[in-house]
Amino acid sequence: MARPLRFRYAPGRWSDDRLRSELFQPLDDNLGATMDEPWYRPPSGYDAVRFAMDNGDIALFAWTDGDDGPAGVEGGPAGYWLGNTETPSSLWRTEKYGFDEVPYPVSRWAERELLAQLRMESPWLEPYDHLAWFFLPVFLSKDGRESTRSFFIDHAAGFPDATADEALQHYESVLHTGALDDNREEMAGKLGTSEQLDLTRMTAAMGEFNVAKLLVEAGYDITPEIEVTTGHSIDFRADPQGSDGSDAVLVEVTRPLPPDRRAASSAIAAIRETVKTKTEGQLDAHAGGVVLLVDCSSFPAAEWQSIIDEQPDVGHRPAVVFRLRPNERATGYRIGRLPLSLADVIEFAADNEPAA
């Protein structure tokens, strides 16, 4: 399975002859290709071309007689390759870099080219600028460009009984805050880049975006993927805005499937089994200090009602069990003393344990 789109950095001087012999000719021989001017003017000091393959693949190549180079690399004459097609053999041994690791003018030019391509192929994304930009590395990846877009437009990003537009508006509002921008490649990559549509994995990944929305709206600064001493990563660190970090809270997310999509006999059994898997691994290893947020947004209303009525213990404290619908306030309940102030963003059912 290919990874999200990344640049290949090819140091050395590039001439028209080298470009045709090492890049265009192999693409044309294997796939059928055209080489044209880019749609947008390349950065100052760079030349660029755009490759279009007969099978719908695309690739960009920009080259210069000298620049600052990617992060941590001494600059000089070089080329930058980016595409969702086969890589010509002359580039096989080149290093890969993310969008935020190459010189900004190169990254921004390439994003403009690719976003224009994406909107041409999927015009339904046009109203959702930040979502299109954020998930660009997977929306135009080699293997995942069909499955990841289908997840949003055909499956409402995992929300039951919601329209695609409702789901898209919801995640546009999540991402428009910019809270996750610095972690775009890692967070977008959670959708995966498989040719096969994996609703279970993709829906679970969006649970982290739902929690990010709640934390940001509740007034926390969030940092994803916090490495801890056990060797695990915790999904988020949440810091009250303006704090010195001393009252940060670690937050882990899990998203159970409703019974009709797993072997569990009931909605309550489904959430307990999912949490058990999480607690018997990284949360037990961490020995406490992590808030668990159980995202039940995949559950239809009737099954969620059975959960909220009973408010079952899930085997970890402190925890929040919640359900989020697009354009609606989340509902849920608390287990244990909660070191997060979420009452403004989650309508909590009455319970017997006050928040800290």
VENMOZI-V723128 format. One record per backbone hydrogen bond with DSSP energy under -0.5 kcal/mol. CO is the residue of the C=O (numbers start at 0). NH is the residue of the N-H. If there is no record, write none. Layout:
co->CO nh->NH
co->CO nh->NH
This chain:
co->6 nh->96
co->7 nh->9
co->7 nh->80
co->8 nh->10
co->8 nh->94
co->9 nh->78
co->14 nh->18
co->15 nh->19
co->16 nh->20
co->17 nh->21
co->18 nh->22
co->18 nh->23
co->19 nh->24
co->22 nh->26
co->23 nh->27
co->24 nh->28
co->25 nh->29
co->26 nh->30
co->26 nh->31
co->27 nh->31
co->31 nh->53
co->33 nh->51
co->35 nh->49
co->42 nh->45
co->44 nh->64
co->46 nh->62
co->48 nh->60
co->49 nh->35
co->50 nh->58
co->51 nh->33
co->52 nh->55
co->56 nh->52
co->57 nh->83
co->58 nh->50
co->59 nh->81
co->60 nh->48
co->61 nh->79
co->62 nh->46
co->63 nh->77
co->66 nh->75
co->69 nh->72
co->75 nh->66
co->76 nh->11
co->77 nh->63
co->78 nh->9
co->79 nh->61
co->80 nh->7
co->81 nh->59
co->85 nh->87
co->87 nh->90
co->88 nh->91
co->90 nh->93
co->94 nh->8
co->96 nh->6
co->97 nh->100
co->97 nh->101
co->100 nh->70
co->102 nh->105
co->102 nh->106
co->103 nh->107
co->104 nh->108
co->105 nh->109
co->106 nh->110
co->107 nh->111
co->108 nh->112
co->109 nh->113
co->110 nh->114
co->111 nh->115
co->112 nh->116
co->113 nh->117
co->114 nh->118
co->115 nh->119
co->116 nh->120
co->117 nh->121
co->121 nh->124
co->122 nh->125
co->124 nh->127
co->126 nh->128
co->127 nh->131
co->128 nh->132
co->129 nh->133
co->130 nh->134
co->132 nh->135
co->134 nh->137
co->134 nh->138
co->135 nh->139
co->136 nh->4
co->137 nh->140
co->140 nh->144
co->143 nh->147
co->144 nh->148
co->145 nh->149
co->146 nh->150
co->147 nh->151
co->148 nh->152
co->149 nh->153
co->149 nh->154
co->150 nh->156
co->151 nh->155
co->154 nh->157
co->155 nh->158
co->157 nh->159
co->158 nh->161
co->162 nh->166
co->163 nh->167
co->164 nh->168
co->165 nh->169
co->166 nh->170
co->167 nh->171
co->168 nh->172
co->169 nh->173
co->170 nh->174
co->171 nh->175
co->172 nh->176
co->173 nh->176
co->174 nh->177
co->177 nh->180
co->179 nh->182
co->180 nh->183
co->182 nh->186
co->183 nh->187
co->184 nh->188
co->186 nh->189
co->187 nh->190
co->188 nh->191
co->195 nh->197
co->196 nh->198
co->197 nh->201
co->198 nh->202
co->199 nh->203
co->200 nh->204
co->201 nh->205
co->202 nh->206
co->203 nh->206
co->203 nh->207
co->204 nh->207
co->204 nh->208
co->205 nh->209
co->206 nh->210
co->207 nh->211
co->208 nh->212
co->209 nh->213
co->210 nh->214
co->211 nh->215
co->212 nh->216
co->213 nh->217
co->214 nh->219
co->215 nh->218
co->218 nh->240
co->220 nh->238
co->222 nh->236
co->224 nh->226
co->225 nh->233
co->227 nh->230
co->231 nh->227
co->233 nh->225
co->234 nh->224
co->235 nh->250
co->236 nh->222
co->236 nh->238
co->237 nh->248
co->238 nh->220
co->239 nh->242
co->244 nh->247
co->248 nh->237
co->249 nh->290
co->250 nh->235
co->251 nh->292
co->253 nh->294
co->257 nh->260
co->258 nh->261
co->265 nh->269
co->266 nh->270
co->267 nh->271
co->268 nh->272
co->269 nh->273
co->270 nh->274
co->271 nh->275
co->272 nh->276
co->273 nh->277
co->274 nh->278
co->275 nh->279
co->277 nh->280
co->277 nh->282
co->278 nh->283
co->280 nh->284
co->281 nh->285
co->282 nh->286
co->282 nh->287
co->283 nh->286
co->288 nh->249
co->290 nh->251
co->290 nh->292
co->291 nh->293
co->291 nh->319
co->292 nh->253
co->292 nh->294
co->293 nh->295
co->293 nh->321
co->295 nh->298
co->296 nh->159
co->299 nh->303
co->300 nh->304
co->301 nh->305
co->302 nh->306
co->303 nh->307
co->304 nh->308
co->305 nh->309
co->306 nh->310
co->317 nh->291
co->318 nh->334
co->319 nh->293
co->319 nh->321
co->320 nh->332
co->321 nh->295
co->322 nh->330
co->324 nh->327
co->329 nh->346
co->330 nh->322
co->331 nh->348
co->332 nh->320
co->334 nh->317
co->334 nh->318
co->335 nh->337
co->336 nh->338
co->337 nh->355
co->339 nh->341
co->341 nh->344
co->341 nh->345
co->344 nh->329
co->345 nh->347
co->346 nh->331
co->351 nh->353
